[in-house]
Structures are given as structure tokens and as C-alpha cells.
Amino acid sequence: MSAVIPAKLPIDDATEKQLGVGEKRLEHGVAVRTKKRLTSRTATIAALIIAALWTLPTFGLFISSLRPAELVNTTGWWTIFQNWGFTLDNYAQVLQAGSGTLNLAGAFVNSLAITIPATVFPLVIASLAAYAFAWIDFTGKNWMFIAVFALQIVPLQMALVPLLSLFSRGVQAGDTEIFSGLNASGSYAQVWIAHTIFALPLAIFLLHNFISEIPRELVEAARVDGAGHGQIFFRVVLPLTMPAIASFGIFQFLWVWNDLLVALIFADGAVAPMTKLLAEITGSRGQDWHLLTAGAFISILVPLIVFFALQRYFVRGLLAGSTKG
Amino acid sequence: MSHFLNWVATFNPLVQIVLVVLAFLLVIAALLFFVEIAPRSGRRYTIIRLAVCISVPLIVMLALGSVLWAAAIAAVLGGLFFILDYRAKAGSGYMFQLVGFLAPAVLLLAVGLIYPSVKTLFDSFLSGRGNWVGIDNYVWIFTQPEARRTVLNTIVWVLIVPAVSTIFGLAYAVFIDKSRGEKIFKVLVFMPMAISFVGASIIWRFVYTARPADQEQIGLLNQLVVWLGGQPVQFLQNSPWNTFFLIVVLIWIQTGFAMVVLSAAIKGVPAEQLEAAELDGTNAWQRFINVTVPGIRSSLIVVLTTISIASLKVFDIVRTMTAGANETSVIANEMYTQYTTFELGRSAAFAVILFVLVTPIIVYNARQIKKQREIR
């Protein structure tokens, strides 16, 4: 479970509008007009204090990761001016650290190899399903959609262990083998599939909200021109929902990258991602702060880059998730 | 299937990404192609539909490693589906399209989420060796002091984290609304949300580290204690306070979420209302309590419930910082611990308890949807 969860609770139309207005003002800076009058010094100082409190731990980690090992482990990072010294050795060392089968550099690559497919798969499958829920009429559509909606709150924990045994042992009906199991414990397959499944309920739900808002005329026009559902989906719906897909994609990316629980169960040995290896290192070498700080910083680097580069989408996705219902 | 996966696994991980994504997109492209041509009339298309209906289940079953006659049954079912589709009221090819779009998601959800959840529910009545033990696992959880402590801790998490994060987030949103450089302020508090729980745990373990009193402290918090004239404290070892120090980490993360949503909500409160209240001679605090807070009520509820779910399921923080030692364990962590010691029944029972605790929120959600539908 990662830190990032787009809010997904339904709220009434008035609130939706209110959040929408607020979001627009945020982006266009309309609020500036009243701002000057309201600017207050106490508020600024209070905000400064909270911001400092919130940033200090991360800042300390970053400074420490750049200090020589003996200094990190004997002096506080706030004494950096008395005990001056910077080095990149910690990073070089921690990339080689790890368990017998895997070092942190390998785990970094694993994280990438797990995260990218596990972001693409659920997005594609969910947009297909969301299209069907939005634009194909069938009996039982409503209750099926509500069932999917309800599934998103089933905790992962309910599914983990049986899913693992499904992967490793398959399914037998009596003596007959129906599914032989993946037999692919050395590959990322288990993690990909697990993440895909766990992401589906929320992805279908959120994408459905966007796909169903596409103007009916556009879809009808395409249909009149002779397009079937395949073409409508690919040529009309997909391009129009790209912003929504992108912003859910960011969440899914961060979610998978930051996940520990699924990795602990499904990614063993040489395919483990960084979170799992770091948690292990924290357990086994918990006092080697020069390694832990550098390792932690490497693991949060990619999310931070994604976050700063795509911040607008990130905030928008968060608000969309909480307002569309 | 496993051959393909094992073949893929022999490559460099980065090549694997490309290979597997390409293979996946090819399958989806084929799916879209057949969906597109499905409703077309004419003999040729009917034959194509029939071929797809029979061959796809066959290939899928064989790929999954099924025996031949099981795969043959699947193919026959596919053929039956073809006839059903052929006679569909909405014209032949209609059901074919529908299934094409829905089947991947529905199958994955059924096999990967619904079946395992039911299995877990069933498993919670079995012992670790697979014998039927009735409700013994649940009795164990609610009678063993350690297990009871786990449940209690989870409740403490759920009571504290949503309330405190929301209050901090709301206060901060109000403060930055009235100060310059709002965007930068926002980013600073929001940033922890992008960091993994594991990363956050390491950051805070570093803040909490303690060294013997005669040495220099390297943890910020203990340095503060020493500066104030105290003795260094083992923050993560002394129960019951250690749970609160773990809770701080989740608050640190979730405040950013609360702040962003509430900040947008506050800006959506009509300025006229605030001005009217001001003309009535109210002070800032009265305006905040009587105008702003009622105005953002439903956003507040969204934030509170979302953070409640996150705190119920908290796992990574406890796992990384203490692994549940010194009476800090929570339900999600205990579920994993029992699994690693092969007590599958107890593990399942913990999962079920977690599910039961989340259920009120599902019911609440369902009600909200219904309300919303009625409004529309």
C-alpha cells in the first residue's frame, strides 16, 4: 500500500462544483484578487513553521546521505558546519549492498521492470471495461458496476495468500489439472498480474466517470460513419480520455513503485523491488545510517521526479478522484 | 504461458519490459480488431466469429496448462456462446463485442479478487494444517493478549490518524490561503505523499534514533530531548508510546492529501458569503467555524473516510520500523506475520477482521451513491 490514494468517495453535485471552482482558481490564480487583502502575517508564520516541520526529516535524510559514514553515525546532520564533509561513497556502497542474490542496483532495475508493465496492463484492461460500462447497454449493467465499485474496498490482504497458491499450484478439479500454475517464480509475472488485478476496481471506476462524460454526439457521429465499437474505442474514446488515463497512470506508477506488501508476497529472491530490499536492509543493518539514508534517498528519487515533473496532473487527478462520483 | 514467461524472464529486465508490453498490446490490438469486425453481416464474418469463439477458449486453456479435454470443453462452451451471440436480440456480434470488452477485467477480478477473498473467508475457519476448527482462530485473536493488542492498536490508528491529519491539513490550507508563495508551501507539505511508506519509515527511524546518553545524538528528536535537559529515549521500544511515534509517520504523509483537497474546497467557498459575514461584524475565527467549515463539509467527510481506510490497512510503516515488535503490531502486519509462520488460518482470520472493519465504509459509500442517483 502506498502513500498515494486518490480519494474515491462519491459526493454530491454541489461539492463537486465547489471543488471544481476551487481547482480552477488554483490553476489560474483568480484567487489573487482577494488575496492581498487577506494576507496575514501570523498565517504566514504559522504556515512557515508547519512547512519547516514537514520538510526537516526529509532534508536531514538527504544531507546525511551525502556525509562520510563515520560522521553520519557519530554526529547529527545539523552539525554539518562544525563537521564539514561531503561524499558520494554511501551511494556507491549501498548500490552494492543487499542480500546474497540481489543488490540495490539490481533492485532498482527490478522496480522499473515491475512498475512499468504493472502500470500499462491495468490501464488498458480497465479502459476497455470502462468503455463497455459507459457505452454498451446490457442487462445487469448497474449491479455489475456497483459490484466492481464495492470490490475496490476489499482489502488486498483478503486476496494475497490464495492468489499466491493459485500462481504456484494452479487449480485442480478432482484429478484434472485446469490451470497448471504459472511456474514462473523467477520472473516478474506474478507481481505484474497481482498488481494488475488489484488496480482494476479503482481504475475501472475512475475511468468510467471520464469515459461516460464524452458527448454522446461524438460517439453517435462515429457510429453513423460506420465505426464499430473497436474503432470508436480506439479512435474517439481513447484520445479523449488520455488526460484521465495519464493522471491515473501517475497514481498507479507511484502506487506500484512504493508498494511493499504485494512485493513481499509475490516477488521473491532475485526479482524483488527496492522497497522490499530496503525493508530487509533496515531489519538487518538498522544502525548503518550512512547506507540507509542513501538507500532511502535512491528509492524516493524516482517518485519525487515523477511528482515534481507531473505535479499538475497529480493534483488534478487527486481532485478529480475525489469529486467525480 | 509459463514457457513464454520463463522465456521472457531470461532477458535483461529492461528488455523484458519492452517485450511483455508489446506482447500485451498485440493481444489487445487483436481483440479490438475482432470486436470491430464482429457485428458485420455476411458469411465470412460469421465464420470468423465462430472460429474466434472456439479457438480463443481453447488456446487460453492450453496456454494455462490445462489438459486437452478440459480445453476441449472450453472450446465447446465457446461454440455455445457463438450460437447465443448469433441469436442475440440486438443482432449477431453484439454479445461478442460486449464480452470482448468486459471479459479481461471480469475474468481477472473473478479469479484474482473474488475467488481468493471467498477462499480466505473459508480458510479462516481452518487450522494452519488445514483442519476444520470452527471459530477457534477468531477466539484466539480475541483472547490472546498479544493478538488483542493488535486489534486495539489498529483502532488507535484509525481514531488518531484521520482526525489529526485532517486538522493539520485544514489549518495549513487556511494559513497558506492567506499567505504569499502558496504553491511552494503546498509542495513542501504535499511531497511526503509521493514517498513510499518504506522511505518514510527510514526517514523517521532516523529522526527517532537514540544513542547512549554519554555520546552525541544523531536522531533529531533525541537531540531536542537532550537540549531540553532530558535523557535520550528509545522512542520505538517503550510501549505504549511507540505506537504513537509510528502514527506520527502516517500523519506526516496523509496531511498533504488532506491539505490539497481541503485547500481546493476552501477556495470554492463563495467569497460573498464570507464578505457578508464580515459585514455582520464576525471575527476571522467565527467566519471560519460558521461559514467555511459548513461550506466544505462533504469534502471533509471525503478526506476523513479516505484516511480512515488508509490507516486501517496500514502495514508498511509498522513492518519497516518495528516489524510489530514491542507491542506495536497492527492487524495488517499480524496477517503477514502469521502467514510467514505458516499459521494460514489465523492469517486469514486477521484478513477477514480487516475486511469487516472496512465494511461500514463500503455501506456508507453505497448509500452516498444512492443519494447521488436520487438527486440526479
Boltz contact constraints between the chains, C-beta under 6 A:
constraints:
  - contact:
      token1: [A, 1]
      token2: [B, 313]
      max_distance: 6.0
  - contact:
      token1: [A, 1]
      token2: [B, 315]
      max_distance: 6.0
  - contact:
      token1: [A, 3]
      token2: [B, 193]
      max_distance: 6.0
  - contact:
      token1: [A, 3]
      token2: [B, 253]
      max_distance: 6.0
  - contact:
      token1: [A, 4]
      token2: [B, 193]
      max_distance: 6.0
  - contact:
      token1: [A, 5]
      token2: [B, 310]
      max_distance: 6.0
  - contact:
      token1: [A, 7]
      token2: [B, 302]
      max_distance: 6.0
  - contact:
      token1: [A, 7]
      token2: [B, 306]
      max_distance: 6.0
  - contact:
      token1: [A, 9]
      token2: [B, 302]
      max_distance: 6.0
  - contact:
      token1: [A, 9]
      token2: [B, 305]
      max_distance: 6.0
  - contact:
      token1: [A, 10]
      token2: [B, 368]
      max_distance: 6.0
  - contact:
      token1: [A, 10]
      token2: [B, 369]
      max_distance: 6.0
  - contact:
      token1: [A, 10]
      token2: [B, 372]
      max_distance: 6.0
  - contact:
      token1: [A, 11]
      token2: [B, 298]
      max_distance: 6.0
  - contact:
      token1: [A, 11]
      token2: [B, 302]
      max_distance: 6.0
  - contact:
      token1: [A, 15]
      token2: [B, 298]
      max_distance: 6.0
  - contact:
      token1: [A, 15]
      token2: [B, 299]
      max_distance: 6.0
  - contact:
      token1: [A, 18]
      token2: [B, 268]
      max_distance: 6.0
  - contact:
      token1: [A, 19]
      token2: [B, 264]
      max_distance: 6.0
  - contact:
      token1: [A, 19]
      token2: [B, 265]
      max_distance: 6.0
  - contact:
      token1: [A, 19]
      token2: [B, 268]
      max_distance: 6.0
  - contact:
      token1: [A, 21]
      token2: [B, 268]
      max_distance: 6.0
  - contact:
      token1: [A, 22]
      token2: [B, 264]
      max_distance: 6.0
  - contact:
      token1: [A, 22]
      token2: [B, 265]
      max_distance: 6.0
  - contact:
      token1: [A, 22]
      token2: [B, 267]
      max_distance: 6.0
  - contact:
      token1: [A, 22]
      token2: [B, 268]
      max_distance: 6.0
  - contact:
      token1: [A, 23]
      token2: [B, 264]
      max_distance: 6.0
  - contact:
      token1: [A, 25]
      token2: [B, 267]
      max_distance: 6.0
  - contact:
      token1: [A, 31]
      token2: [B, 267]
      max_distance: 6.0
  - contact:
      token1: [A, 34]
      token2: [B, 271]
      max_distance: 6.0
  - contact:
      token1: [A, 38]
      token2: [B, 178]
      max_distance: 6.0
  - contact:
      token1: [A, 39]
      token2: [B, 178]
      max_distance: 6.0
  - contact:
      token1: [A, 40]
      token2: [B, 178]
      max_distance: 6.0
  - contact:
      token1: [A, 43]
      token2: [B, 175]
      max_distance: 6.0
  - contact:
      token1: [A, 43]
      token2: [B, 178]
      max_distance: 6.0
  - contact:
      token1: [A, 43]
      token2: [B, 179]
      max_distance: 6.0
  - contact:
      token1: [A, 44]
      token2: [B, 179]
      max_distance: 6.0
  - contact:
      token1: [A, 46]
      token2: [B, 175]
      max_distance: 6.0
  - contact:
      token1: [A, 47]
      token2: [B, 175]
      max_distance: 6.0
  - contact:
      token1: [A, 47]
      token2: [B, 176]
      max_distance: 6.0
  - contact:
      token1: [A, 47]
      token2: [B, 179]
      max_distance: 6.0
  - contact:
      token1: [A, 47]
      token2: [B, 185]
      max_distance: 6.0
  - contact:
      token1: [A, 50]
      token2: [B, 172]
      max_distance: 6.0
  - contact:
      token1: [A, 51]
      token2: [B, 185]
      max_distance: 6.0
  - contact:
      token1: [A, 51]
      token2: [B, 188]
      max_distance: 6.0
  - contact:
      token1: [A, 54]
      token2: [B, 188]
      max_distance: 6.0
  - contact:
      token1: [A, 54]
      token2: [B, 189]
      max_distance: 6.0
  - contact:
      token1: [A, 55]
      token2: [B, 188]
      max_distance: 6.0
  - contact:
      token1: [A, 57]
      token2: [B, 203]
      max_distance: 6.0
  - contact:
      token1: [A, 57]
      token2: [B, 207]
      max_distance: 6.0
  - contact:
      token1: [A, 58]
      token2: [B, 203]
      max_distance: 6.0
  - contact:
      token1: [A, 61]
      token2: [B, 203]
      max_distance: 6.0
  - contact:
      token1: [A, 61]
      token2: [B, 206]
      max_distance: 6.0
  - contact:
      token1: [A, 75]
      token2: [B, 216]
      max_distance: 6.0
  - contact:
      token1: [A, 76]
      token2: [B, 218]
      max_distance: 6.0
  - contact:
      token1: [A, 76]
      token2: [B, 223]
      max_distance: 6.0
  - contact:
      token1: [A, 109]
      token2: [B, 13]
      max_distance: 6.0
  - contact:
      token1: [A, 113]
      token2: [B, 13]
      max_distance: 6.0
  - contact:
      token1: [A, 113]
      token2: [B, 16]
      max_distance: 6.0
  - contact:
      token1: [A, 113]
      token2: [B, 17]
      max_distance: 6.0
  - contact:
      token1: [A, 116]
      token2: [B, 17]
      max_distance: 6.0
  - contact:
      token1: [A, 117]
      token2: [B, 20]
      max_distance: 6.0
  - contact:
      token1: [A, 117]
      token2: [B, 21]
      max_distance: 6.0
  - contact:
      token1: [A, 120]
      token2: [B, 21]
      max_distance: 6.0
  - contact:
      token1: [A, 124]
      token2: [B, 28]
      max_distance: 6.0
  - contact:
      token1: [A, 125]
      token2: [B, 104]
      max_distance: 6.0
  - contact:
      token1: [A, 125]
      token2: [B, 105]
      max_distance: 6.0
  - contact:
      token1: [A, 128]
      token2: [B, 101]
      max_distance: 6.0
  - contact:
      token1: [A, 129]
      token2: [B, 102]
      max_distance: 6.0
  - contact:
      token1: [A, 129]
      token2: [B, 105]
      max_distance: 6.0
  - contact:
      token1: [A, 131]
      token2: [B, 101]
      max_distance: 6.0
  - contact:
      token1: [A, 132]
      token2: [B, 101]
      max_distance: 6.0
  - contact:
      token1: [A, 132]
      token2: [B, 102]
      max_distance: 6.0
  - contact:
      token1: [A, 136]
      token2: [B, 98]
      max_distance: 6.0
  - contact:
      token1: [A, 138]
      token2: [B, 98]
      max_distance: 6.0
  - contact:
      token1: [A, 150]
      token2: [B, 362]
      max_distance: 6.0
  - contact:
      token1: [A, 151]
      token2: [B, 113]
      max_distance: 6.0
  - contact:
      token1: [A, 153]
      token2: [B, 358]
      max_distance: 6.0
  - contact:
      token1: [A, 153]
      token2: [B, 362]
      max_distance: 6.0
  - contact:
      token1: [A, 154]
      token2: [B, 117]
      max_distance: 6.0
  - contact:
      token1: [A, 155]
      token2: [B, 313]
      max_distance: 6.0
  - contact:
      token1: [A, 155]
      token2: [B, 354]
      max_distance: 6.0
  - contact:
      token1: [A, 155]
      token2: [B, 355]
      max_distance: 6.0
  - contact:
      token1: [A, 157]
      token2: [B, 332]
      max_distance: 6.0
  - contact:
      token1: [A, 157]
      token2: [B, 335]
      max_distance: 6.0
  - contact:
      token1: [A, 157]
      token2: [B, 351]
      max_distance: 6.0
  - contact:
      token1: [A, 157]
      token2: [B, 354]
      max_distance: 6.0
  - contact:
      token1: [A, 158]
      token2: [B, 117]
      max_distance: 6.0
  - contact:
      token1: [A, 158]
      token2: [B, 120]
      max_distance: 6.0
  - contact:
      token1: [A, 158]
      token2: [B, 351]
      max_distance: 6.0
  - contact:
      token1: [A, 158]
      token2: [B, 355]
      max_distance: 6.0
  - contact:
      token1: [A, 159]
      token2: [B, 113]
      max_distance: 6.0
  - contact:
      token1: [A, 159]
      token2: [B, 116]
      max_distance: 6.0
  - contact:
      token1: [A, 159]
      token2: [B, 117]
      max_distance: 6.0
  - contact:
      token1: [A, 161]
      token2: [B, 339]
      max_distance: 6.0
  - contact:
      token1: [A, 162]
      token2: [B, 116]
      max_distance: 6.0
  - contact:
      token1: [A, 162]
      token2: [B, 119]
      max_distance: 6.0
  - contact:
      token1: [A, 162]
      token2: [B, 120]
      max_distance: 6.0
  - contact:
      token1: [A, 163]
      token2: [B, 112]
      max_distance: 6.0
  - contact:
      token1: [A, 163]
      token2: [B, 116]
      max_distance: 6.0
  - contact:
      token1: [A, 176]
      token2: [B, 67]
      max_distance: 6.0
  - contact:
      token1: [A, 176]
      token2: [B, 70]
      max_distance: 6.0
  - contact:
      token1: [A, 177]
      token2: [B, 67]
      max_distance: 6.0
  - contact:
      token1: [A, 178]
      token2: [B, 66]
      max_distance: 6.0
  - contact:
      token1: [A, 178]
      token2: [B, 70]
      max_distance: 6.0
  - contact:
      token1: [A, 179]
      token2: [B, 64]
      max_distance: 6.0
  - contact:
      token1: [A, 180]
      token2: [B, 65]
      max_distance: 6.0
  - contact:
      token1: [A, 182]
      token2: [B, 2]
      max_distance: 6.0
  - contact:
      token1: [A, 183]
      token2: [B, 2]
      max_distance: 6.0
  - contact:
      token1: [A, 184]
      token2: [B, 2]
      max_distance: 6.0
  - contact:
      token1: [A, 184]
      token2: [B, 5]
      max_distance: 6.0
  - contact:
      token1: [A, 184]
      token2: [B, 6]
      max_distance: 6.0
  - contact:
      token1: [A, 186]
      token2: [B, 9]
      max_distance: 6.0
  - contact:
      token1: [A, 187]
      token2: [B, 5]
      max_distance: 6.0
  - contact:
      token1: [A, 187]
      token2: [B, 9]
      max_distance: 6.0
  - contact:
      token1: [A, 189]
      token2: [B, 5]
      max_distance: 6.0
  - contact:
      token1: [A, 197]
      token2: [B, 108]
      max_distance: 6.0
  - contact:
      token1: [A, 197]
      token2: [B, 112]
      max_distance: 6.0
  - contact:
      token1: [A, 197]
      token2: [B, 113]
      max_distance: 6.0
  - contact:
      token1: [A, 200]
      token2: [B, 105]
      max_distance: 6.0
  - contact:
      token1: [A, 200]
      token2: [B, 109]
      max_distance: 6.0
  - contact:
      token1: [A, 228]
      token2: [B, 36]
      max_distance: 6.0
  - contact:
      token1: [A, 228]
      token2: [B, 39]
      max_distance: 6.0
  - contact:
      token1: [A, 229]
      token2: [B, 35]
      max_distance: 6.0
  - contact:
      token1: [A, 229]
      token2: [B, 97]
      max_distance: 6.0
  - contact:
      token1: [A, 230]
      token2: [B, 32]
      max_distance: 6.0
  - contact:
      token1: [A, 230]
      token2: [B, 35]
      max_distance: 6.0
  - contact:
      token1: [A, 230]
      token2: [B, 36]
      max_distance: 6.0
  - contact:
      token1: [A, 231]
      token2: [B, 36]
      max_distance: 6.0
  - contact:
      token1: [A, 234]
      token2: [B, 32]
      max_distance: 6.0
  - contact:
      token1: [A, 258]
      token2: [B, 196]
      max_distance: 6.0
  - contact:
      token1: [A, 260]
      token2: [B, 198]
      max_distance: 6.0
  - contact:
      token1: [A, 260]
      token2: [B, 316]
      max_distance: 6.0
  - contact:
      token1: [A, 261]
      token2: [B, 315]
      max_distance: 6.0
  - contact:
      token1: [A, 275]
      token2: [B, 196]
      max_distance: 6.0
  - contact:
      token1: [A, 275]
      token2: [B, 198]
      max_distance: 6.0
  - contact:
      token1: [A, 278]
      token2: [B, 198]
      max_distance: 6.0
  - contact:
      token1: [A, 279]
      token2: [B, 198]
      max_distance: 6.0
  - contact:
      token1: [A, 279]
      token2: [B, 320]
      max_distance: 6.0
  - contact:
      token1: [A, 282]
      token2: [B, 320]
      max_distance: 6.0
  - contact:
      token1: [A, 292]
      token2: [B, 202]
      max_distance: 6.0
  - contact:
      token1: [A, 296]
      token2: [B, 199]
      max_distance: 6.0
  - contact:
      token1: [A, 296]
      token2: [B, 202]
      max_distance: 6.0
  - contact:
      token1: [A, 299]
      token2: [B, 199]
      max_distance: 6.0
  - contact:
      token1: [A, 300]
      token2: [B, 195]
      max_distance: 6.0
  - contact:
      token1: [A, 300]
      token2: [B, 199]
      max_distance: 6.0
  - contact:
      token1: [A, 303]
      token2: [B, 194]
      max_distance: 6.0
  - contact:
      token1: [A, 304]
      token2: [B, 194]
      max_distance: 6.0
  - contact:
      token1: [A, 307]
      token2: [B, 194]
      max_distance: 6.0
  - contact:
      token1: [A, 315]
      token2: [B, 260]
      max_distance: 6.0
  - contact:
      token1: [A, 318]
      token2: [B, 260]
      max_distance: 6.0
  - contact:
      token1: [A, 319]
      token2: [B, 264]
      max_distance: 6.0
  - contact:
      token1: [A, 322]
      token2: [B, 261]
      max_distance: 6.0
  - contact:
      token1: [A, 322]
      token2: [B, 302]
      max_distance: 6.0
  - contact:
      token1: [A, 325]
      token2: [B, 372]
      max_distance: 6.0
